[in-house]
Amino acid sequence: MGEYRVNGVTYRVLDTSYGYEETGMASWYGEQFHGRPTSSMEPFDMNGVSAAHRSLPIPSWVRVTNLSNGRRLMVRVNDRGPFADTDRRIIDLSYGAAVLLGMVEAGVTEVRIEAVEPWQSRTSGF
């Protein structure tokens, strides 16, 4: 699908999200980016439910499970990142998503992400 560079590192965007699963650390972002354009050119809504991922196609839907408390949430990927602590962090969640997943206070937490088809994001009881 393509490549892009951030901070001298080249990232490859996957052709499809089909079958994608990953476990790692999630972080969240909020007020500093509120209203600014995302990689999809949509304004970032810190109170909405969205995410940034380095390689999933935009848009993609993922089921995010907070492994410390079991909370799960369907999240739409519409941005690129995280670009800090890239060896551990796999997804950057909006503040609104972080609230629903119960991870705001911790700042980062271990999660499992699983790509889902767009229709599953509306009909799945996860």
C-alpha positions in Angstrom: 0.0 0.0 0.0 2.8 2.4 0.7 5.6 3.6 2.9 6.2 6.7 4.9 9.1 8.1 7.0 9.1 9.6 10.5 12.2 10.6 12.4 14.4 8.9 9.8 12.6 5.5 10.1 10.7 4.1 7.1 7.4 2.4 7.9 5.5 0.1 5.5 1.7 0.2 5.5 0.1 -3.2 5.2 -2.1 -4.0 2.1 -4.8 -5.3 4.3 -5.7 -5.6 8.0 -7.2 -9.1 7.5 -6.0 -11.5 10.2 -3.9 -8.9 11.9 -3.3 -9.5 15.7 -0.6 -8.1 18.0 0.1 -7.8 21.7 2.1 -5.0 23.2 1.8 -1.7 25.0 -0.8 1.0 24.3 -0.5 4.7 25.1 -3.0 7.5 24.7 -2.9 11.0 23.3 -5.3 13.9 23.9 -5.4 17.6 24.4 -2.1 18.6 22.7 -3.5 17.1 19.4 -7.2 17.9 19.8 -8.6 19.5 16.6 -5.4 18.9 14.6 -5.6 16.8 11.4 -4.9 13.1 11.7 -3.2 11.1 9.0 -6.6 10.6 7.5 -7.1 14.4 7.4 -10.0 14.1 9.9 -9.7 16.5 12.9 -8.5 14.6 16.0 -11.2 14.4 18.6 -9.6 13.5 21.9 -13.0 12.6 23.4 -13.9 10.3 20.5 -12.9 6.7 20.1 -10.0 6.4 17.6 -6.4 5.2 17.4 -3.1 5.6 15.7 -1.2 2.6 14.3 2.1 2.5 12.4 1.2 -0.1 9.7 -2.5 -0.9 9.6 -4.4 0.6 6.6 -6.4 3.8 7.2 -9.2 3.3 8.0 -9.1 0.0 9.9 -11.1 -1.3 12.8 -9.5 -3.1 15.7 -10.8 -4.8 18.8 -8.5 -3.6 21.7 -8.4 -5.6 24.9 -6.8 -4.1 28.0 -5.0 -7.2 29.4 -4.8 -5.7 32.9 -8.6 -5.4 33.4 -10.2 -7.3 30.5 -12.1 -4.3 29.1 -12.6 -4.4 25.3 -13.4 -1.8 22.8 -13.8 -1.5 19.0 -11.6 1.4 17.7 -11.2 2.9 14.3 -7.6 3.5 13.2 -7.5 6.9 11.5 -4.0 8.1 12.4 -0.3 7.1 12.4 1.8 6.4 15.4 2.9 5.9 18.1 6.4 7.1 17.3 7.8 7.1 20.9 9.1 3.9 22.5 8.4 2.0 19.2 10.0 -1.2 20.4 7.2 -1.6 22.9 4.2 0.6 22.0 2.0 -0.8 19.3 -1.0 1.6 19.3 -1.8 5.1 20.4 -5.4 5.5 21.6 -7.5 8.7 21.8 -8.2 9.9 25.4 -11.8 8.9 25.0 -10.8 5.3 24.1 -8.3 5.2 27.0 -11.1 6.3 29.4 -13.4 3.5 28.2 -10.5 0.9 28.5 -9.6 2.1 32.0 -6.0 3.1 31.3 -5.9 6.9 31.6 -4.2 6.9 35.0 -1.6 4.3 34.0 -0.7 6.1 30.8 0.4 2.9 29.1 -0.9 -0.6 29.5 -0.5 -4.0 27.8 -3.2 -4.7 25.2 -4.1 -7.2 22.5 -5.3 -5.8 19.2 -7.2 -7.8 16.6 -8.3 -6.4 13.3 -12.0 -6.8 12.4 -14.0 -6.2 9.3 -15.9 -2.9 9.3 -19.3 -4.6 9.5 -18.1 -6.5 12.6 -17.4 -3.2 14.4 -21.1 -2.5 14.3 -22.6 -5.9 14.9 -20.2 -7.8 17.1 -20.7 -8.2 20.8 -17.0 -8.7 20.7 
